[in-house]
Amino acid sequence: MRNLIMVFLLLVVGVCVLLIYRFLRPAAEEIAGTYVRANTSDIVSVADTIVLSRIDGSEMGSYRYERRVGIEYVQKDKPNSYKVTSGVGVYDKDRGAILVDETEKVFYIDPAKGTLHSGGNIYNRK
């Protein structure tokens, strides 16, 4: 009976530790999501989407990104295009940025405003 109580207490402590870890993790997870940008002119209509998702089990704050860009020309003299790029980056909480090694691209993120900046483009969280 005493061993059963010890096992139960260890189980309760283990669950408590997991719950504390889950709720006290860094707020970096708040940046995951879909960010969109659209631009329309007399010549072209651009739909640009960046999806950020945290890589499970990553202790360094690694994120997978996928960028989808669709370009539709108003005048049909040019073919429409659709391009998808993806990669992995590490979130630097001090800089508020995801640094992508392969392309040296930087995504600056403001979780409070729900915006992502890449180059001169501003994306809003959906």
N, CA and C of each residue as an Amber inpcrd file, in Angstrom:
protein
   378
   0.8250000  -1.1920000   0.0000000   0.0000000   0.0000000   0.0000000
   0.8720000   1.2610000   0.0000000   1.9650000   1.1900000   0.7750000
   2.8540000   2.3480000   0.8560000   3.5030000   2.6250000  -0.5010000
   3.8840000   1.5670000  -1.2350000   4.4690000   1.7440000  -2.5660000
   3.4620000   2.3520000  -3.5380000   2.2230000   1.9750000  -3.4110000
   1.1770000   2.5190000  -4.2750000   0.9930000   4.0150000  -4.0290000
   1.0540000   4.4280000  -2.7930000   0.9410000   5.8510000  -2.4480000
   2.1410000   6.6130000  -2.9990000   3.3300000   6.0530000  -2.8990000
   4.5440000   6.6990000  -3.4300000   4.4500000   6.8640000  -4.9500000
   3.9900000   5.8250000  -5.6280000   3.8410000   5.8990000  -7.0840000
   2.8220000   6.9760000  -7.4480000   1.7290000   7.0290000  -6.7200000
   0.7080000   8.0450000  -6.9690000   1.2650000   9.4500000  -6.7540000
   2.0010000   9.6530000  -5.6700000   2.5910000  10.9590000  -5.3880000
   3.6100000  11.3540000  -6.4640000   4.4220000  10.4100000  -6.9120000
   5.3740000  10.6960000  -7.9910000   4.6510000  11.0660000  -9.2850000
   3.5630000  10.3930000  -9.5540000   2.7670000  10.7010000 -10.7400000
   2.1820000  12.1090000 -10.6430000   1.6560000  12.4690000  -9.4860000
   1.0900000  13.8050000  -9.2840000   2.1770000  14.8650000  -9.4340000
   3.3380000  14.6510000  -8.8590000   4.4490000  15.6040000  -8.9790000
   4.8780000  15.7300000 -10.4400000   4.9610000  14.6120000 -11.1480000
   5.3400000  14.6450000 -12.5670000   4.3580000  15.4490000 -13.4010000
   3.0730000  15.2550000 -13.1590000   2.0500000  16.0100000 -13.8900000
   2.1630000  17.4980000 -13.5610000   2.3930000  17.8150000 -12.3040000
   2.5490000  19.2280000 -11.9100000   3.7500000  19.8720000 -12.6020000
   4.8610000  19.1620000 -12.6720000   6.0540000  19.6820000 -13.3440000
   5.7660000  19.9270000 -14.8190000   5.0980000  18.9980000 -15.4780000
   4.7590000  19.1730000 -16.8910000   3.8320000  20.3610000 -17.1090000
   2.8550000  20.5380000 -16.2320000   1.9470000  21.6790000 -16.3570000
   2.6720000  23.0010000 -16.1310000   3.5410000  23.0440000 -15.1600000
   4.3130000  24.2620000 -14.9040000   5.1940000  24.5760000 -16.1040000
   5.8480000  23.5790000 -16.6390000   6.6940000  23.7850000 -17.8190000
   5.8590000  24.3010000 -18.9850000   4.6960000  23.7200000 -19.1660000
   3.8230000  24.1130000 -20.2910000   3.4010000  25.5740000 -20.1920000
   3.0670000  26.0480000 -19.0030000   2.5430000  27.4030000 -18.8570000
   3.6160000  28.4550000 -18.6020000   4.8150000  28.0380000 -18.2450000
   5.8770000  29.0150000 -17.9840000   6.9220000  29.0520000 -19.0890000
   6.6610000  28.3770000 -20.2100000   7.5780000  28.4300000 -21.3500000
   7.6790000  29.8550000 -21.8480000   8.7660000  30.1910000 -22.5300000
   8.8830000  31.5340000 -23.0870000   7.7240000  31.8560000 -24.0210000
   7.3870000  33.1270000 -24.0990000   6.2530000  33.5680000 -24.9010000
   6.5420000  33.5280000 -26.3940000   7.6560000  32.9300000 -26.7910000
   8.0190000  32.8700000 -28.2050000   6.9520000  32.1610000 -29.0250000
   6.1920000  31.2510000 -28.4040000   5.1510000  30.5440000 -29.1250000
   4.0930000  31.4870000 -29.6580000   3.9370000  32.6330000 -29.0450000
   2.9130000  33.5700000 -29.4580000   3.1510000  34.1100000 -30.8620000
   4.3170000  33.9150000 -31.4170000   4.6010000  34.4430000 -32.7440000
   4.1500000  33.4960000 -33.8480000   3.8860000  32.2470000 -33.5120000
   3.4390000  31.2960000 -34.5300000   2.0870000  31.7330000 -35.0670000
   1.8910000  31.5520000 -36.3700000   0.6130000  31.9180000 -36.9640000
   0.7700000  32.2800000 -38.4280000  -0.2840000  32.8470000 -38.9780000
  -0.3120000  33.2350000 -40.3840000  -0.2900000  34.7470000 -40.4840000
   0.6080000  35.2560000 -41.3020000   0.7620000  36.6930000 -41.5270000
   0.5050000  36.9630000 -43.0050000  -0.3160000  37.9820000 -43.3000000
  -0.7130000  38.2370000 -44.6800000  -0.4340000  39.6820000 -45.0910000
  -0.2330000  39.8300000 -46.3900000  -0.0430000  41.1410000 -46.9990000
  -0.6560000  41.0760000 -48.3810000  -1.4080000  42.1110000 -48.7350000
  -1.9970000  42.1750000 -50.0750000  -1.7390000  43.5640000 -50.6420000
  -1.5030000  43.6170000 -51.9370000  -1.2390000  44.8800000 -52.6070000
  -1.8610000  44.8210000 -53.9950000  -2.6010000  45.8480000 -54.3370000
  -3.2370000  45.8950000 -55.6440000  -2.9540000  47.2500000 -56.2900000
  -2.6200000  47.1980000 -57.5580000  -2.4140000  48.4190000 -58.3340000
  -3.1330000  48.2580000 -59.6740000  -2.9560000  49.2240000 -60.5610000
  -3.5750000  49.1370000 -61.8810000  -2.9480000  48.0250000 -62.7170000
  -1.7460000  47.5980000 -62.3480000  -1.0060000  46.6340000 -63.1500000
  -1.0600000  45.2200000 -62.5710000  -0.9550000  45.1220000 -61.2380000
  -0.7750000  43.8140000 -60.6270000  -1.5030000  43.7330000 -59.2840000
  -1.8730000  42.4940000 -58.9230000  -2.4490000  42.2020000 -57.6150000
  -1.5760000  41.1280000 -56.9660000  -1.0790000  41.4300000 -55.7650000
  -0.1680000  40.5140000 -55.0790000  -0.7910000  40.0590000 -53.7640000
  -0.8030000  38.7550000 -53.5430000  -1.2180000  38.1680000 -52.2680000
   0.0040000  37.4400000 -51.7080000   0.4240000  37.8400000 -50.5210000
   1.6620000  37.3390000 -49.9260000   1.3550000  36.8390000 -48.5210000
   1.6750000  35.5920000 -48.2380000   1.3720000  34.9810000 -46.9420000
   2.6160000  34.3020000 -46.3820000   2.8580000  34.5140000 -45.0890000
   3.9360000  33.8170000 -44.3830000   3.3050000  33.0660000 -43.2140000
   3.5580000  31.7610000 -43.1610000   3.0520000  30.9330000 -42.0680000
   4.2370000  30.4950000 -41.2190000   4.1880000  30.8140000 -39.9310000
   5.2310000  30.4120000 -38.9790000   4.6680000  29.3340000 -38.0630000
   5.4140000  28.2590000 -37.8920000   5.0060000  27.2100000 -36.9570000
   6.2260000  26.7390000 -36.1790000   6.0410000  26.6040000 -34.8890000
   7.1300000  26.1680000 -34.0200000   7.4280000  24.7030000 -34.2760000
   8.6960000  24.3860000 -34.3110000   9.1090000  22.9950000 -34.4910000
   9.0150000  22.3100000 -33.1330000   8.2190000  21.2530000 -33.0550000
   7.9880000  20.5470000 -31.7940000   9.2910000  20.0710000 -31.1840000
   9.4120000  20.2320000 -29.8810000  10.5740000  19.7460000 -29.1610000
  11.7940000  20.6310000 -29.2770000  11.6680000  21.7540000 -29.9560000
  12.8170000  22.6320000 -30.1340000  13.0370000  23.4670000 -28.8790000
  14.2020000  23.3230000 -28.2990000  14.5430000  24.1070000 -27.1120000
  15.1100000  25.4660000 -27.4920000  15.5490000  25.6170000 -28.7440000
  16.1790000  26.8580000 -29.1720000  15.1830000  27.8350000 -29.7910000
  13.9010000  27.4920000 -29.8440000  12.9230000  28.3580000 -30.4630000
  13.0020000  28.3150000 -31.9770000  13.1480000  27.1270000 -32.5250000
  13.2170000  26.9820000 -33.9770000  11.8130000  27.0070000 -34.5680000
  11.7070000  27.6850000 -35.7010000  10.4290000  27.8210000 -36.3930000
  10.5760000  27.4340000 -37.8490000   9.5540000  26.8360000 -38.3850000
   9.4640000  26.5450000 -39.8080000   8.6390000  27.6700000 -40.4150000
   9.0880000  28.1820000 -41.5540000   8.2830000  29.1800000 -42.2390000
   7.9650000  28.6980000 -43.6460000   6.8140000  29.1410000 -44.1300000
   6.4380000  28.8920000 -45.5100000   5.8780000  30.2040000 -46.0460000
   6.4400000  30.6530000 -47.1440000   5.9870000  31.8960000 -47.7660000
   5.3350000  31.5500000 -49.1000000   4.1060000  32.0400000 -49.2910000
   3.3560000  31.8140000 -50.5210000   3.0430000  33.1630000 -51.1540000
   3.4870000  33.3520000 -52.3920000   3.2580000  34.6090000 -53.0970000
   2.5230000  34.3180000 -54.4030000   1.3840000  34.9600000 -54.5660000
   0.6260000  34.8520000 -55.7980000   0.5870000  36.2170000 -56.4780000
   0.9240000  36.2470000 -57.7560000   0.9100000  37.4910000 -58.5120000
  -0.0510000  37.3220000 -59.6810000  -1.0180000  38.2290000 -59.7470000
  -1.9930000  38.1990000 -60.8240000  -1.9380000  39.5370000 -61.5530000
  -1.6500000  39.4770000 -62.8360000  -1.5590000  40.6890000 -63.6440000
  -2.9430000  41.0780000 -64.1470000  -3.2620000  42.3730000 -64.0260000
  -4.5630000  42.8690000 -64.4490000  -4.7080000  42.7110000 -65.9550000
  -3.7090000  43.1360000 -66.6800000  -3.7060000  42.9360000 -68.1250000
  -3.0200000  41.6040000 -68.3870000  -3.6190000  40.7960000 -69.1770000
  -3.1690000  39.4200000 -69.3580000  -1.9650000  39.2800000 -70.2860000
  -1.1470000  40.3470000 -70.4180000   0.0290000  40.2450000 -71.2800000
   1.1640000  39.4690000 -70.6190000   1.0730000  39.2530000 -69.3070000
   2.0700000  38.4570000 -68.5810000   1.3450000  37.3150000 -67.8710000
   2.0030000  36.1600000 -67.7540000   1.3490000  35.0420000 -67.0520000
   1.3350000  35.2700000 -65.5410000   0.2600000  34.8380000 -64.9090000
   0.1860000  34.9020000 -63.4540000   1.2130000  33.9260000 -62.8720000
   1.6330000  34.1940000 -61.6370000   2.6160000  33.2970000 -61.0310000
   2.2590000  33.0050000 -59.5750000   2.7620000  31.8860000 -59.1070000
   2.5650000  31.4510000 -57.7220000   3.8580000  30.7830000 -57.2790000
   4.3990000  31.2380000 -56.1720000   5.6850000  30.7190000 -55.7090000
   5.6020000  30.3840000 -54.2230000   6.1590000  29.2520000 -53.8630000
   6.2100000  28.8290000 -52.4600000   7.6680000  28.6110000 -52.0840000
   8.0850000  29.2430000 -50.9900000   9.4210000  29.0060000 -50.4380000
   9.2560000  28.6300000 -48.9680000  10.1960000  27.8690000 -48.4620000
  10.1140000  27.4760000 -47.0550000  11.5110000  27.3240000 -46.4880000
  11.5750000  27.2790000 -45.1880000  12.8560000  27.1240000 -44.5180000
  12.6700000  27.0590000 -43.0190000  13.7760000  27.0900000 -42.3160000
  13.7830000  27.0080000 -40.8560000  14.6080000  28.1570000 -40.3180000
  14.1360000  28.7590000 -39.2350000  14.8650000  29.8440000 -38.5970000
  14.7900000  29.7200000 -37.0890000  15.6190000  30.4880000 -36.4060000
  15.6650000  30.4750000 -34.9440000  15.2010000  31.8320000 -34.4310000
  14.2870000  31.8080000 -33.4600000  13.7440000  33.0320000 -32.8860000
  14.7180000  33.6260000 -31.8770000  15.0830000  34.8740000 -32.0820000
  15.9320000  35.6300000 -31.1630000  15.0170000  36.6020000 -30.4200000
  14.6530000  36.2400000 -29.2040000  13.6810000  37.0240000 -28.4420000
  14.1940000  38.4410000 -28.1630000  15.5020000  38.5860000 -27.9400000
  16.0610000  39.9130000 -27.6570000  15.9080000  40.8570000 -28.8440000
  16.0720000  40.3450000 -30.0550000  15.9280000  41.1600000 -31.2660000
  14.4990000  41.1670000 -31.7900000  13.6760000  40.2340000 -31.3000000
  12.3190000  40.1160000 -31.8130000  12.3180000  39.6810000 -33.2610000
  13.2010000  38.7300000 -33.5880000  13.3730000  38.3510000 -34.9900000
  13.6150000  36.8580000 -35.1320000  13.1900000  36.3450000 -36.2720000
  13.5450000  34.9870000 -36.6670000  14.6610000  35.1070000 -37.6880000
  15.7710000  34.4560000 -37.4050000  16.9310000  34.4920000 -38.2860000
  16.9780000  33.1990000 -39.0790000  16.9320000  33.3270000 -40.4000000
  16.9270000  32.1600000 -41.2800000  18.3330000  31.9810000 -41.8370000
  18.9540000  30.8550000 -41.5000000  20.3500000  30.6330000 -41.8760000
  20.5790000  30.5010000 -43.3750000  19.7570000  29.6850000 -44.0470000
  20.0280000  29.3890000 -45.4540000  20.0330000  30.6360000 -46.3290000
  19.1090000  31.5520000 -46.0680000  18.9470000  32.7110000 -46.9510000
  19.4180000  34.0130000 -46.3180000  19.8080000  33.9600000 -45.0630000
  20.1610000  35.1450000 -44.2820000  18.9990000  36.1340000 -44.1990000
  17.7920000  35.6270000 -44.3680000  16.5840000  36.4400000 -44.2590000
  16.2710000  36.6520000 -42.7790000  15.6830000  37.8020000 -42.4700000
  15.2940000  38.1130000 -41.0980000  13.8280000  38.5270000 -41.1000000
  13.0320000  37.9020000 -40.2430000  11.6480000  38.2950000 -40.0360000
  11.5660000  38.9820000 -38.6740000  11.2670000  40.2710000 -38.6490000
  11.0900000  40.9930000 -37.3910000   9.6250000  40.9010000 -36.9920000
   9.3880000  40.5160000 -35.7380000   8.0310000  40.2480000 -35.2910000
   7.6960000  41.0860000 -34.0760000   6.5100000  41.7020000 -34.1110000
   5.9830000  42.4420000 -32.9700000   4.7030000  41.7410000 -32.5220000
   4.8080000  40.8300000 -31.5320000   3.6290000  40.0720000 -31.1040000
   2.5060000  40.9650000 -30.5730000   2.8590000  42.0840000 -29.9370000
   1.8370000  42.9700000 -29.3790000   0.9840000  43.5970000 -30.4800000
   1.6020000  43.9770000 -31.5790000   0.8720000  44.5840000 -32.7040000
   0.3660000  43.5420000 -33.6890000   0.9000000  42.3240000 -33.6080000
   0.5070000  41.2790000 -34.5430000   1.0390000  41.5300000 -35.9380000
   2.2780000  42.0430000 -36.0060000   2.8740000  42.3240000 -37.3100000
   4.1920000  41.5910000 -37.4840000   4.5280000  41.3490000 -38.7410000
   5.7910000  40.7530000 -39.1290000   6.3650000  41.6440000 -40.2270000
   7.6410000  42.0000000 -40.0980000   8.3200000  42.8440000 -41.0910000
   9.3900000  42.0060000 -41.7870000   9.3850000  42.0560000 -43.1000000
  10.3910000  41.3720000 -43.8930000  10.7850000  42.3060000 -45.0270000
  12.0380000  42.7600000 -44.9930000  12.4450000  43.7620000 -45.9670000
  11.6210000  45.0200000 -45.7300000  11.0340000  45.5600000 -46.7670000
  10.1780000  46.7360000 -46.6300000   8.7100000  46.3800000 -46.5070000
   8.3980000  45.0940000 -46.4110000   7.0040000  44.6410000 -46.3650000
   6.5210000  44.4430000 -44.9350000   5.2620000  44.8120000 -44.7000000
   4.6390000  44.6170000 -43.3960000   3.4730000  43.6540000 -43.5730000
   3.4790000  42.5870000 -42.7720000   2.4390000  41.5810000 -42.8080000
   1.6390000  41.6850000 -41.5180000   0.3370000  41.4830000 -41.5950000
  -0.5330000  41.5060000 -40.4190000  -0.9600000  40.0970000 -40.0820000
  -1.0130000  39.8440000 -38.7730000  -1.4210000  38.5060000 -38.3260000
  -2.8970000  38.2990000 -38.6170000  -3.1850000  37.1480000 -39.1390000
  -4.5510000  36.8170000 -39.5320000  -5.2980000  36.2270000 -38.3730000
